[in-house]
Amino acid sequence: CALPIYLVDASEGGLHCIVPEGRTVPAVGGQIDSPLLLHDHAANSEIALEVVSRVAWHGENGSSRRIGVEFSDPNGSQLDQIERFLAMFDRERGS
């Protein structure tokens, strides 16, 4: 089942995200099945990335649970999808 998460930051290696309350997150090293359902509040958009990933770290900031998501050996078409997503993310953030 897909894990809906709120996007904080993104790079070629993975994502920094906030997990909605009440959602179960795999342990560090645990796999997250695709698609990754990303909600970007700053750009008011949603995207589904069809990539397998794993939890790189857990953390808390006040009342929010944060996780690092690392892409797991993406293939050529998944790399293309990640690159398109990052280009869109950068444009929406004004980077």
C-alpha positions as CSV (number, residue, x, y, z in Angstrom):
1,C,0.0,0.0,0.0
2,A,1.2,3.5,-0.8
3,L,2.4,5.8,1.9
4,P,1.2,9.4,1.5
5,I,3.8,11.9,2.8
6,Y,4.3,15.6,2.8
7,L,7.3,16.8,0.9
8,V,9.8,19.1,2.7
9,D,12.9,18.8,0.4
10,A,14.1,16.6,-2.5
11,S,17.3,15.6,-4.2
12,E,18.5,12.9,-6.6
13,G,19.2,10.6,-3.7
14,G,15.9,10.9,-2.0
15,L,13.4,13.0,0.0
16,H,12.9,14.7,3.3
17,C,9.2,14.3,4.3
18,I,6.6,14.7,7.0
19,V,4.4,11.7,7.8
20,P,0.7,12.4,8.5
21,E,-0.5,11.6,12.0
22,G,-1.8,8.1,12.4
23,R,0.3,6.7,9.5
24,T,2.6,3.7,10.2
25,V,6.1,4.1,8.8
26,P,8.5,1.2,8.2
27,A,11.6,1.0,10.5
28,V,14.9,2.5,9.3
29,G,16.0,0.4,6.4
30,G,12.5,-0.8,5.7
31,Q,11.1,-0.7,2.2
32,I,8.4,1.7,1.1
33,D,6.4,0.3,-1.8
34,S,5.7,2.4,-4.9
35,P,4.0,4.6,-5.6
36,L,5.3,7.3,-3.2
37,L,2.4,9.8,-2.9
38,L,3.9,13.2,-2.3
39,H,1.9,16.2,-1.2
40,D,3.8,19.5,-1.7
41,H,2.0,22.2,0.3
42,A,4.2,25.0,-1.0
43,A,3.3,24.3,-4.6
44,N,-0.2,23.0,-3.7
45,S,0.4,19.9,-5.8
46,E,0.5,16.1,-5.5
47,I,2.6,13.6,-7.4
48,A,3.0,9.8,-7.4
49,L,6.5,8.6,-8.0
50,E,6.7,5.0,-9.2
51,V,10.0,4.1,-7.4
52,V,10.8,1.6,-4.7
53,S,12.5,3.4,-1.8
54,R,13.5,2.7,1.8
55,V,13.4,4.7,5.0
56,A,16.9,6.2,5.7
57,W,16.1,7.9,9.0
58,H,13.3,8.9,11.4
59,G,13.1,12.1,13.4
60,E,10.7,14.4,15.2
61,N,10.3,18.2,15.1
62,G,7.8,19.3,17.6
63,S,4.6,17.4,16.9
64,S,5.6,16.3,13.3
65,R,7.2,13.0,12.5
66,R,9.9,13.3,9.7
67,I,11.5,10.7,7.6
68,G,14.3,10.5,5.1
69,V,13.4,8.5,2.0
70,E,16.2,7.0,-0.1
71,F,15.5,5.8,-3.6
72,S,16.4,2.1,-4.0
73,D,18.4,1.4,-7.2
74,P,16.0,3.1,-9.7
75,N,16.1,1.9,-13.2
76,G,16.4,4.1,-16.3
77,S,12.7,5.0,-16.6
78,Q,12.5,5.6,-12.8
79,L,15.6,7.9,-13.0
80,D,13.9,9.9,-15.8
81,Q,10.8,10.2,-13.6
82,I,12.9,11.4,-10.7
83,E,14.7,13.9,-12.8
84,R,11.4,15.3,-14.2
85,F,10.1,15.5,-10.7
86,L,13.2,17.3,-9.4
87,A,13.0,19.8,-12.3
88,M,9.3,20.5,-11.5
89,F,10.1,20.7,-7.7
90,D,12.9,23.3,-8.3
91,R,10.7,25.4,-10.6
92,E,7.8,25.4,-8.1
93,R,10.2,26.4,-5.3
94,G,11.8,29.1,-7.4
95,S,15.3,27.5,-7.1
